[in-house]
């Protein structure tokens, strides 16, 4: 079920990839649209490590939980949305992709993804 939700997000956002991942860096499921952009799985693993470090730091600062994080590079927009204390989803899009649409689609399907994790 995760794959069809992730596929819908990627295709509607005209993105490259969506990965449901744990803070341990292991992907639960993912959907990659055929594209010549390299290995996006390794990006996801690195972002999992960074997100875990941020989560730990914010816990020390008592500033609340991370809900969403965006990273923009020359080649990509990466939107990371937390699902629970253990899981998050990463959407990778073109640098000039529709950022607002990507955020909307992640928010729209957040409940369905959380429901499937139960």
Steps between C-alpha positions, in 0.01 A plus 500: 500500500785743574632469147175613339476803731865593435456448126198730498695773677799474265293493183268785600793713617702408190773406744779246486454291811307452824640286781332391823789455739580439863739713701726195496563568130312195372245557227160345565390561142572736215398597152751636249391640170738403223744790471867550438579672828714241676442290810234677705499224762841611627365857528214372714733309733717810550196718568378243754825545691475881488134492605579275797772742614261794469230312688741427785621861512146638507419260783785647704380853419142404590369679190252238384501230237603549137196504274655589168841580355594627156840484335557680170808432291609587151340181367226404747232605743467254786194519722509288814180450699493309829235234547576385856781471753649224286414581137505776242452541125741669259382647170774589251405735219664702225663824617240695301209270593177619659601515867153597620343206324755261653425631850126478435519141378707390801253669735204354314630142528650531847197341669493207255870429555461521879197274483697239305781509759260386773 
